Amino acid sequence: MAINNHSRRLTALAVAAAMLLGSLSVRMWFLQAVQAKDNESVVLAVRTRTIRLLPERGRIFDAGGRVVADNKRILTVTIDRGVLKDSIDRLEMFQRLSGPLEMPIEALFKRYEDKRFGPLEALPLKEDVSEETALFLAERIEDYPGIYVREEWKRNYPFGAIGSHVVGYIGAILQKTLAYYKSIGYDPNERVGGYGVEQSYEPTLRGTPGYVRYEVNAQGKLLRLIERVEPIVGNDLHLSIDMSLQQFAEQTLETELVLRRRVEAGNVRLPDGTLDPLFPDAVYYKAPAGSVVVMNHDTGQVIAMASYPRFDNRWFAGGVSSNKFAQVFPQTDDPDLSVLVNRAISGRYNLGSSFKPFVAYAALNTGQLPGGAEYVFDDRGTYKLESIPSDRCQEGVKCVFRNAICRATGSACRFGSVTVEEALAVSSDAFFYKIGEQILTERGYKPILEEQVRLFGFGSPTNIDLPNEFAGTIPSKALKKRMADIGAISQESGSAYYVGDQVLFAIGQGLLSATPMQVATAYGVLGNGGKLFTPHVVQEVLAPGTLDKSPGVADLTMANVVERFDTQEPVRTLDTTGDRLAPIVRGMSRVITGPGVNFGYYHKTTGELLFRGYPYDVLPIAGKTGTAQGFGNLPWNDSSAFGAYSLDPLQPYSAYAYLEKSGYGSQAAAPVVKCMFVALAGRYKLDSVVAADPLNIQSGIAAPPTYLRNPSCLAGGRSDSRD
């Protein structure tokens, strides 16, 4: 409860309560002293009426104690439908109520007929009425039988859209979940968590309802107070999310996406080099959506999680017409337009080359590379499958796979002799094609690669404490069969798992899919030396009634901790002995700092141009770019990925960004992650986090745009390599 926030309102409510009790006392004296004889004639008609008292919902604080979800005491006018059974009585009552409640009679009838509420349940006619309206009805209880005013709580989100995908919102119980909530003791008119931690921690935040039981007569008139049981306030939540960094992540993500929409994606050319007439000369990146995750990889705590498009959770507080709501949150199957999707945990993405570090670990951990870290592969730009007979290749089976195109030559990049470290630094596809094929064919076609990458959490939910998490998929024979059964691929394609499936898997393409949260967690395993943690956005559950040390800021030093999540044990610990991890770390470090490799000419790493000037001495990092090829292999459908982790054990951060249809990994996602680490290094002055402007219910957008005041951290040379 916010002790310092509601004194004026509480004083007014106390006056209202005193007036209500005074009028009831007068009524009780009149009934007992004056009408005693008359009362005897109706004693058989006396009954009780119970009014539920909903508890104040637990508050939600960010890592530093900022109140990101608070409560406002409101008054709600309810009706006892058991009193107004006659339609003429209802019409007369609604005619009298229409003026004080400022509601059309038709609207009152529509609310009365709401099927969510049973005949014996108090039905809310209007929420958040003024204190004047409540007093008016209290003073005229004889004229409004069956009408009651009760105290409730309305959720308030001081920072609006900032962190809304994490915090979530509360809303009316949906028809499809009504039976469930009623079965566990909820009132149909309660508002429940519908997204984010509001949903996943609903029982924790809700508290325990109380009630007031009155004696009433057959006409619904109050006779006396029988019993009052006060509600119990819900527990508070202390998030690991830092709202300063969260705001910065959202600003950075949206700024970069908007900038990418001004960039030409290129042209489609025919095999002879001429422009394909089916496509326009220039197409700009659509860059419709994306996400970025930043976490502490030593604890699993998520400190920032941005998803775009954003939304303001205050839209769900009521008072918005259904037409306006449909305009702001359109029901669409187009994933580019979906607003109510936390892409960090629900996005289903190919990872491109950002997946290669885990394939490298699989090869090193299983001894697949002769000589381990010293194994050398001669990369000549292409890789021909060795397990497919030449005659099958001539019959149309794809046997040759190439590297990404180098702009300098206009053909597949050739890197010459490369180790696993160098293959990661310059992102040699051919090197990983070979790993993919041989770890399958030389080991009896067993799912060795699948088993190894599962060690990092791929193919399973992370079990983060947020709803609607996607588990991801790992290519396998079983997966292909399931996809064929639902018609996603042909029955012929789903009949077997081919070597071609495996080599695409090895470079993060094909049927592989994962969420940015999964990848950020996996990069954390590389950063912390092999420990896989369950990610959390809540670090503590606190006992009810956390006090404020200043307006809008909780005093966490005085809080009573009920449950803590920042000291968890790892889900598993990977074997990182020998050369299993060291060459991967070195290769990913070279992505940031260089050098690349010399073969014919100097091949830069995919990140060394962008990260020139980065404060490596303050916060050293290692990372990997990735480009997920989109529909039709058209350049404007490429999605951009980049992950990185700190090499400093005293600054245990990992981050991953994915920007849909935004170009190569180094061009869109890498600048976003770079900004995150620049901020973590203390080399960017973050904007102050201030209360949001009042929600504009006339607006047609889910959230106003938010941009970097100074986008300098996004600047730098961007590689033109598709990896």
C-alpha positions in Angstrom: 0.0 0.0 0.0 1.3 3.4 -0.9 1.1 5.2 2.5 1.8 8.6 1.2 -0.3 8.7 -1.9 -4.0 8.7 -1.0 -4.5 10.9 2.1 -6.9 13.4 0.4 -9.0 10.7 -1.1 -9.1 8.7 2.1 -10.3 11.7 4.0 -13.2 12.2 1.6 -14.0 8.5 1.7 -14.1 8.6 5.5 -16.6 11.4 5.4 -18.7 9.4 2.9 -18.5 6.3 5.0 -19.5 8.3 8.1 -22.5 9.8 6.3 -23.5 6.3 5.1 -23.3 4.8 8.6 -25.2 7.8 10.0 -28.1 7.3 7.6 -28.1 3.6 8.4 -28.1 4.3 12.1 -31.1 6.6 11.8 -32.8 4.0 9.7 -32.1 1.3 12.3 -33.5 3.4 15.1 -36.6 4.1 13.1 -37.2 0.5 12.3 -36.7 -0.7 15.8 -38.4 2.1 17.8 -41.2 3.3 15.5 -42.0 0.4 13.3 -41.4 -2.5 15.7 -45.0 -3.8 15.4 -44.8 -3.6 11.6 -41.5 -5.4 11.5 -43.0 -8.4 13.2 -45.2 -9.0 10.2 -42.3 -9.2 7.8 -39.8 -11.1 9.9 -40.2 -14.2 7.7 -39.0 -12.1 4.7 -35.8 -11.1 6.3 -32.6 -12.4 4.6 -28.9 -11.6 4.3 -26.9 -10.0 1.6 -23.1 -10.4 1.3 -21.0 -7.9 -0.5 -17.5 -9.0 -1.4 -14.7 -6.6 -0.5 -11.9 -7.0 -3.1 -8.4 -6.7 -1.8 -5.8 -4.1 -2.8 -3.6 -5.7 -5.4 0.1 -6.1 -4.7 2.3 -3.4 -6.2 5.2 -4.0 -8.7 8.6 -2.3 -8.4 11.5 -2.2 -10.7 15.1 -3.2 -9.7 15.6 0.2 -8.0 12.2 0.4 -6.3 10.3 2.5 -8.8 6.6 1.8 -8.6 5.7 0.5 -12.0 2.2 -0.8 -11.1 0.2 0.9 -8.3 -3.4 1.1 -7.2 -6.1 3.8 -6.9 -9.1 3.4 -4.6 -12.4 3.7 -6.5 -16.1 3.5 -5.8 -18.3 1.1 -7.8 -22.1 1.1 -8.0 -23.5 -2.4 -7.9 -27.0 -3.8 -8.2 -28.7 -6.8 -6.5 -30.6 -8.5 -9.3 -32.6 -10.5 -6.8 -34.3 -7.3 -5.6 -35.3 -6.0 -9.1 -36.9 -9.1 -10.7 -39.8 -7.2 -12.2 -39.1 -5.5 -15.5 -41.3 -2.5 -14.6 -39.3 -2.0 -11.3 -36.1 -2.2 -13.3 -37.2 0.4 -15.8 -38.2 2.7 -13.0 -34.9 2.2 -11.2 -32.8 2.7 -14.3 -34.7 5.9 -15.1 -33.8 7.2 -11.6 -30.1 5.9 -11.9 -29.5 7.2 -15.4 -29.0 10.8 -14.3 -26.7 10.2 -11.2 -24.6 7.6 -13.1 -24.6 9.6 -16.4 -25.4 6.5 -18.3 -28.2 5.9 -20.9 -31.0 3.6 -19.8 -30.1 1.3 -22.6 -26.5 1.0 -21.3 -27.8 0.1 -17.9 -30.1 -2.6 -19.3 -27.2 -4.0 -21.3 -25.0 -4.2 -18.2 -27.8 -5.8 -16.2 -28.1 -8.6 -18.8 -24.4 -9.5 -18.8 -24.4 -13.3 -18.6 -21.0 -13.4 -16.8 -22.8 -12.6 -13.5 -25.1 -15.0 -11.7 -28.5 -13.9 -10.3 -27.2 -13.9 -6.7 -24.0 -12.0 -7.5 -23.6 -8.2 -7.1 -23.4 -6.8 -10.6 -21.3 -3.7 -11.2 -23.2 -1.0 -13.0 -20.5 1.6 -13.1 -16.9 1.7 -11.9 -15.0 4.7 -10.5 -18.0 6.9 -9.7 -17.3 10.2 -8.0 -17.6 10.6 -4.2 -20.4 13.0 -4.8 -22.4 10.3 -6.6 -21.7 7.8 -3.9 -22.9 10.2 -1.2 -26.0 11.0 -3.3 -27.0 7.3 -3.4 -26.0 6.7 0.2 -28.3 9.5 1.4 -31.2 8.1 -0.6 -31.1 4.4 0.1 -34.9 4.3 0.5 -35.2 5.4 -3.2 -32.6 2.9 -4.5 -33.3 -0.5 -3.0 -30.8 -3.1 -4.1 -28.2 -0.5 -5.1 -24.9 -0.6 -3.2 -21.7 1.3 -3.4 -18.5 -0.6 -2.7 -14.8 0.3 -2.5 -12.6 -1.3 -5.1 -9.1 -0.8 -6.5 -8.1 0.4 -10.0 -4.7 -0.5 -11.4 -2.4 2.4 -12.3 0.8 2.2 -14.5 2.7 5.4 -13.9 5.2 4.9 -16.7 2.7 3.7 -19.3 4.3 1.9 -22.3 7.8 1.5 -20.7 8.2 -2.2 -19.9 4.5 -3.0 -20.7 5.4 -6.3 -22.3 7.0 -7.4 -19.0 4.7 -5.7 -16.5 1.5 -6.6 -18.4 -2.0 -5.4 -17.5 -5.1 -6.4 -15.8 -8.5 -6.7 -17.4 -11.9 -8.3 -17.2 -12.1 -12.1 -16.9 -12.6 -13.5 -20.4 -15.5 -15.7 -21.1 -13.2 -18.6 -22.0 -11.6 -18.5 -18.5 -14.6 -17.5 -16.5 -15.4 -21.1 -15.4 -11.8 -21.6 -14.2 -11.7 -18.4 -12.2 -15.1 -19.0 -10.6 -13.9 -22.5 -9.6 -11.1 -21.0 -7.6 -13.2 -18.5 -5.8 -13.1 -15.4 -8.0 -16.0 -13.0 -8.5 -17.0 -12.6 -12.2 -16.5 -8.9 -12.0 -12.9 -9.1 -10.7 -10.1 -7.9 -12.9 -7.2 -10.3 -13.4 -3.8 -10.3 -14.9 -4.0 -10.6 -18.7 -0.4 -10.3 -19.7 3.2 -10.2 -18.4 3.9 -10.7 -14.7 0.4 -9.4 -13.9 -0.8 -12.7 -15.4 2.0 -15.1 -14.3 1.9 -13.9 -10.7 -1.9 -13.4 -10.5 -2.5 -15.5 -7.4 0.5 -13.8 -5.7 -0.6 -10.2 -6.5 -4.3 -10.7 -5.9 -4.5 -11.0 -2.2 -7.5 -12.4 -0.3 -11.1 -10.9 -0.6 -13.1 -10.0 2.5 -16.8 -9.4 2.8 -19.6 -7.5 4.5 -22.7 -9.3 5.4 -26.0 -7.3 6.0 -29.4 -8.3 7.0 -32.0 -7.1 4.5 -35.7 -7.4 4.0 -37.5 -8.7 0.9 -37.4 -5.3 -0.7 -33.6 -5.2 -0.4 -33.6 -2.6 2.3 -30.6 -2.8 4.8 -31.6 -3.7 8.3 -28.3 -4.2 10.1 -24.6 -5.0 9.7 -24.0 -8.7 10.7 -20.3 -9.2 10.0 -17.3 -7.5 8.3 -14.1 -9.4 7.3 -11.4 -7.1 6.0 -9.6 -8.2 2.7 -5.9 -9.0 2.8 -3.6 -7.1 0.5 -1.7 -9.0 -2.2 2.0 -9.6 -2.1 4.3 -7.1 -3.9 6.8 -8.0 -6.6 10.4 -6.7 -7.0 11.5 -7.0 -10.6 15.0 -7.4 -11.9 14.1 -5.0 -14.7 15.9 -1.7 -14.5 13.5 0.9 -15.9 16.4 3.2 -17.0 18.0 0.5 -19.1 14.5 -0.7 -20.2 13.6 2.7 -21.5 17.0 2.9 -23.3 16.5 -0.5 -24.8 13.1 0.5 -26.2 14.4 3.8 -27.5 17.4 2.1 -29.2 15.3 -0.7 -30.7 12.6 1.7 -32.2 15.2 4.2 -33.4 17.2 1.5 -35.3 14.1 0.0 -36.8 12.9 3.4 -38.1 16.4 4.1 -39.5 16.5 0.7 -41.3 13.2 1.6 -43.1 15.2 4.3 -45.0 17.7 1.9 -46.3 17.5 0.2 -49.7 17.6 -3.6 -49.4 19.1 -4.1 -52.9 18.0 -5.8 -56.1 17.2 -9.3 -57.3 19.4 -10.4 -60.2 19.0 -13.2 -62.6 21.9 -15.8 -63.1 23.3 -13.7 -66.0 23.6 -10.7 -63.7 20.8 -8.7 -65.1 18.0 -7.2 -62.9 15.0 -9.5 -62.4 12.0 -7.7 -64.1 9.6 -9.2 -61.6 10.9 -6.9 -58.9 11.3 -3.1 -58.6 14.7 -1.6 -58.9 14.9 -0.6 -55.3 13.0 -2.0 -52.2 13.4 -0.6 -48.8 13.6 -2.7 -45.6 10.3 -3.0 -43.9 11.8 -3.4 -40.4 8.4 -3.9 -38.8 9.4 -5.4 -35.5 12.1 -6.7 -33.2 13.3 -7.3 -29.7 16.3 -7.1 -27.5 17.1 -8.9 -24.2 19.8 -8.0 -21.6 20.4 -10.3 -18.7 22.8 -11.0 -15.8 24.2 -14.4 -16.9 25.5 -15.3 -13.4 22.0 -15.2 -11.9 19.5 -15.5 -14.8 18.0 -12.1 -13.9 16.7 -10.2 -17.0 17.5 -6.5 -16.6 15.9 -5.3 -19.8 13.5 -6.9 -22.3 12.2 -4.7 -25.1 9.7 -5.7 -27.8 8.5 -3.6 -30.7 5.7 -2.7 -31.6 5.1 -1.3 -28.1 1.8 -0.7 -26.3 0.6 1.3 -23.4 -1.0 -1.0 -20.8 -3.3 1.8 -19.6 -5.5 1.0 -22.7 -6.8 -1.9 -20.7 -8.0 0.0 -17.7 -11.4 0.6 -19.1 -13.1 3.6 -20.5 -12.2 2.9 -24.1 -14.9 2.0 -26.6 -14.7 -1.3 -28.3 -14.3 0.3 -31.7 -11.4 2.4 -30.5 -9.8 -0.7 -28.9 -10.1 -2.7 -32.1 -8.5 0.2 -34.0 -5.5 0.3 -31.6 -5.2 -3.5 -31.3 -6.3 -5.0 -34.6 -7.1 -8.7 -34.7 -4.8 -9.8 -37.5 -2.9 -12.9 -38.7 -0.1 -10.6 -40.1 2.8 -11.1 -37.7 4.2 -7.7 -38.8 1.2 -6.0 -37.3 0.8 -7.9 -34.1 1.2 -5.6 -31.1 0.3 -7.8 -28.2 3.2 -10.2 -28.8 6.3 -10.1 -26.6 8.7 -11.1 -29.4 11.6 -11.7 -26.9 9.8 -14.8 -25.6 7.2 -15.6 -28.3 9.1 -14.8 -31.5 9.8 -17.9 -33.7 13.0 -17.2 -35.5 15.7 -18.8 -37.6 19.0 -17.6 -36.0 21.4 -17.6 -38.9 25.1 -17.6 -38.0 24.4 -16.4 -34.5 23.8 -20.1 -33.8 27.2 -21.2 -35.0 29.0 -21.0 -31.6 26.8 -23.8 -30.3 27.5 -26.0 -33.3 31.2 -25.3 -32.7 30.8 -26.5 -29.1 29.0 -29.7 -30.3 31.9 -30.5 -32.6 34.6 -29.8 -29.9 32.7 -31.5 -27.1 32.1 -34.7 -29.1 35.6 -34.9 -30.7 34.2 -34.4 -34.1 37.1 -32.2 -35.2 40.4 -34.1 -35.5 42.9 -32.1 -33.5 40.1 -30.1 -31.9 40.9 -26.4 -31.8 43.9 -27.0 -34.2 41.8 -28.6 -36.9 42.1 -26.7 -40.2 39.5 -26.6 -43.0 40.3 -25.4 -46.5 37.4 -23.0 -47.3 37.2 -22.4 -51.0 33.7 -20.8 -50.9 31.6 -23.9 -51.4 31.1 -27.3 -49.7 30.0 -30.4 -51.6 28.3 -33.1 -49.5 30.5 -36.1 -49.3 27.8 -38.6 -48.3 25.7 -38.1 -51.5 26.8 -40.2 -54.6 27.6 -38.0 -57.6 24.9 -39.6 -59.7 22.3 -38.4 -57.1 23.7 -34.9 -57.4 23.3 -35.0 -61.1 19.7 -36.1 -60.7 18.8 -32.9 -58.9 19.6 -33.5 -55.3 21.3 -30.4 -53.9 24.8 -31.3 -53.0 26.7 -28.0 -53.2 26.3 -25.3 -50.6 28.1 -22.0 -50.7 29.2 -19.2 -48.4 27.7 -15.8 -48.4 28.6 -13.5 -51.3 31.6 -11.2 -50.9 31.0 -7.8 -52.3 34.6 -7.4 -53.3 34.4 -10.4 -55.7 30.7 -10.7 -56.4 31.0 -14.4 -55.6 31.0 -16.7 -52.6 33.5 -15.7 -50.0 36.7 -17.8 -49.9 38.6 -17.8 -46.6 41.3 -20.4 -47.2 42.7 -22.4 -44.3 40.6 -21.7 -41.2 40.4 -23.1 -37.7 37.2 -23.2 -35.6 38.3 -19.8 -34.1 38.8 -18.2 -37.5 35.6 -19.8 -38.9 33.6 -18.1 -36.2 35.5 -14.8 -36.7 34.7 -14.5 -40.4 31.5 -16.7 -40.2 32.6 -19.4 -42.7 29.4 -21.3 -43.7 31.4 -24.0 -45.5 33.2 -24.9 -42.3 29.9 -25.5 -40.5 28.4 -27.3 -43.4 31.1 -29.9 -43.0 30.5 -30.1 -39.2 26.8 -30.6 -39.9 27.2 -33.4 -42.4 30.0 -35.3 -40.6 28.5 -35.2 -37.1 25.5 -36.9 -38.7 26.9 -39.3 -41.2 30.0 -40.4 -39.3 28.0 -41.3 -36.2 25.4 -43.5 -37.6 22.8 -40.8 -38.3 22.2 -40.4 -34.6 20.8 -37.0 -33.4 24.2 -35.9 -31.9 23.9 -32.3 -32.9 20.4 -32.1 -31.6 21.4 -33.5 -28.2 24.4 -31.1 -28.0 22.5 -27.9 -28.7 19.8 -29.0 -26.3 22.4 -28.7 -23.5 22.2 -24.9 -24.1 18.4 -24.9 -23.7 17.4 -25.0 -27.4 14.2 -26.8 -28.2 12.7 -26.4 -24.7 11.1 -23.4 -22.9 13.4 -21.5 -20.7 10.6 -21.4 -18.1 11.0 -17.7 -17.7 8.3 -16.3 -15.3 6.2 -14.8 -18.1 3.2 -16.3 -20.1 3.1 -17.4 -23.7 6.7 -18.5 -24.1 7.5 -20.4 -27.3 9.6 -23.5 -26.8 11.4 -23.4 -30.1 12.1 -26.3 -32.5 15.1 -28.4 -33.4 15.3 -30.1 -36.8 14.6 -33.8 -36.6 12.8 -36.6 -38.3 10.0 -36.4 -35.7 9.6 -32.6 -36.2 9.4 -33.1 -40.0 6.7 -35.7 -39.6 4.7 -33.5 -37.3 4.9 -30.6 -39.8 3.8 -32.9 -42.6 0.9 -34.1 -40.6 -0.4 -30.6 -40.2 0.3 -29.7 -43.8 3.2 -27.3 -43.2 5.4 -29.3 -45.5 4.6 -32.0 -48.0 4.3 -35.6 -47.0 7.2 -36.5 -49.2 9.5 -33.9 -47.5 8.3 -35.1 -44.1 9.1 -38.8 -44.8 12.8 -38.6 -43.8 15.5 -36.4 -42.3 18.1 -35.6 -45.0 21.7 -34.5 -44.9 20.5 -31.3 -46.5 18.3 -30.6 -43.4 21.4 -31.2 -41.2 23.7 -28.7 -43.0 21.1 -26.0 -42.9 20.6 -26.7 -39.2 24.4 -26.3 -38.7 24.2 -22.6 -39.9 21.1 -21.7 -38.0 18.6 -22.1 -40.9 16.1 -24.6 -42.1 13.7 -25.9 -39.4 15.6 -24.5 -36.5 13.6 -21.9 -34.5 14.2 -20.2 -31.2 13.3 -17.1 -29.2 15.7 -14.2 -28.5 15.3 -15.1 -24.8 16.5 -18.6 -25.5 19.5 -17.3 -27.4 20.4 -14.7 -24.8 20.3 -17.5 -22.1 22.5 -19.7 -24.3 25.0 -16.9 -24.8 25.0 -16.5 -21.1 26.2 -20.1 -20.8 29.2 -19.1 -22.9 29.8 -16.0 -20.8 29.6 -17.7 -17.4 31.7 -20.7 -18.2 29.1 -23.4 -18.8 26.1 -22.8 -16.4 22.6 -22.7 -17.8 20.2 -20.7 -15.6 16.5 -20.2 -15.7 15.8 -16.6 -16.6 13.6 -14.5 -14.3 12.1 -11.0 -14.5 11.0 -11.2 -10.8 13.8 -11.3 -8.3 11.7 -11.2 -5.1 8.2 -11.7 -3.8 7.6 -9.2 -0.9 5.1 -9.3 1.9 2.1 -6.9 1.5 2.4 -3.3 2.4 5.9 -2.3 1.3 6.3 1.3 2.4 7.5 4.2 0.2 10.7 6.1 1.0 9.6 8.9 -1.4 6.7 9.4 -3.8 6.7 6.6 -6.4 9.7 4.8 -4.9 9.5 1.9 -2.5 11.8 1.4 0.4 13.1 -2.0 -0.5 15.6 -2.0 2.5 12.6 -2.3 4.8 10.7 -4.9 2.7 9.9 -8.4 4.1 11.1 -11.0 1.5 8.7 -13.9 1.0 10.6 -15.6 -1.8 13.8 -14.9 -3.6 14.9 -15.9 -7.1 18.3 -14.4 -7.5 20.2 -17.2 -5.8 19.1 -20.1 -7.9 21.1 -23.2 -8.8 21.9 -23.7 -12.5 19.7 -26.1 -14.5 22.8 -27.8 -15.7 26.5 -27.2 -16.0 28.3 -28.0 -19.3 31.7 -29.5 -19.6 34.1 -26.7 -20.5 37.3 -28.4 -19.8 40.2 -28.6 -22.3 39.6 -26.8 -25.5 35.8 -27.1 -25.6 35.1 -23.4 -24.9 38.3 -21.4 -25.3 38.5 -21.3 -29.1 34.8 -20.3 -29.3 35.5 -17.4 -26.9 38.5 -16.4 -29.0 36.6 -16.5 -32.2 33.7 -14.5 -30.9 36.2 -11.9 -29.4 37.7 -11.5 -32.9 34.2 -10.7 -34.3 34.3 -7.6 -32.1 38.0 -6.6 -32.3 39.4 -8.4 -35.4 41.6 -9.6 -36.9 39.9 -11.4 -39.8 41.8 -13.6 -42.2 44.0 -13.0 -45.2 43.2 -15.0 -48.3 43.6 -13.2 -51.6 42.8 -10.0 -49.6 42.0 -9.1 -46.0 38.6 -10.4 -45.0 37.3 -8.3 -42.1 35.2 -9.9 -39.3 31.6 -9.0 -39.4 31.8 -6.7 -36.3 35.2 -5.1 -36.3 34.2 -2.0 -38.3 31.1 -1.3 -36.2 32.9 -1.7 -32.8 35.8 0.6 -33.6 35.7 3.1 -30.8 33.8 0.8 -28.5 35.1 1.0 -24.8 36.6 -2.5 -24.9 38.9 -1.6 -22.0 36.0 -0.8 -19.8 33.7 -3.7 -20.7 35.3 -6.3 -23.0 32.8 -8.4 -25.0 32.6 -11.3 -27.4 29.8 -11.7 -30.0 28.4 -13.2 -33.2 26.3 -11.8 -36.0 23.6 -13.7 -37.8 21.4 -13.2 -40.8 18.2 -15.3 -41.2 17.2 -15.6 -44.8 13.6 -14.8 -45.3 10.9 -15.8 -47.7 12.0 -16.4 -51.3 15.6 -15.6 -50.3 14.8 -12.0 -51.2 17.2 -9.5 -49.5 14.4 -7.4 -48.1 13.1 -10.4 -46.1 16.4 -11.0 -44.4 16.2 -10.7 -40.6 19.1 -9.4 -38.5 20.5 -11.1 -35.3 23.4 -10.4 -33.0 24.4 -11.7 -29.6 27.2 -10.8 -27.2 28.4 -11.4 -23.7 30.8 -9.8 -21.3 34.3 -11.2 -20.8 34.6 -9.5 -17.5 33.4 -11.8 -14.6 32.6 -8.7 -12.5 30.2 -7.4 -15.2 28.3 -10.6 -16.1 26.0 -9.3 -18.9 24.7 -11.1 -22.0 22.5 -9.5 -24.7 20.7 -10.6 -27.9 18.8 -8.6 -30.4 16.7 -9.7 -33.4 15.3 -7.2 -35.9 12.8 -8.6 -38.4 13.2 -7.9 -42.1 16.0 -5.4 -41.4 19.0 -6.7 -43.2 22.3 -8.4 -42.2 23.2 -9.1 -38.7 26.0 -6.5 -38.5 23.7 -3.8 -40.1 20.7 -3.8 -37.7 20.9 -6.0 -34.7 24.6 -5.5 -33.9 24.3 -1.7 -33.4 21.4 -2.3 -31.0 23.5 -4.7 -28.8 26.5 -2.4 -29.1 24.4 0.4 -27.6 23.3 -1.8 -24.7 26.9 -2.6 -23.8 28.0 1.1 -24.3 25.3 2.0 -21.7 26.3 -0.9 -19.4 29.9 0.4 -19.6 28.7 3.8 -18.3 29.5 5.6 -21.6 26.0 6.7 -22.5 24.0 9.1 -20.4 20.5 7.6 -20.0 17.4 9.7 -20.1 15.6 10.1 -16.8 12.6 7.9 -16.3 9.6 10.1 -15.8 5.8 9.5 -15.4 4.0 9.1 -18.7 1.7 11.7 -20.0 -2.0 11.0 -19.5 -3.3 8.3 -22.0 -4.8 9.9 -25.1 -7.9 7.7 -25.7 -8.5 9.5 -28.9 -5.2 8.3 -30.4 -5.1 5.5 -32.9 -1.7 4.1 -31.9 -0.9 1.6 -29.2 2.0 3.7 -27.8 3.6 7.0 -28.8 7.0 6.6 -30.5 10.2 6.8 -28.4 13.6 7.6 -29.9 17.1 8.0 -28.8 17.9 11.6 -28.0 21.5 10.9 -29.1 21.8 8.0 -31.5 25.6 8.1 -31.6 26.0 4.7 -30.1 24.3 3.2 -33.2 27.0 4.7 -35.5 29.9 2.9 -37.0 30.9 0.9 -40.1 28.6 -1.9 -40.9 29.7 -5.0 -42.7 28.1 -5.8 -46.0 28.5 -9.6 -45.4 25.2 -11.5 -45.2 26.5 -13.3 -42.2 
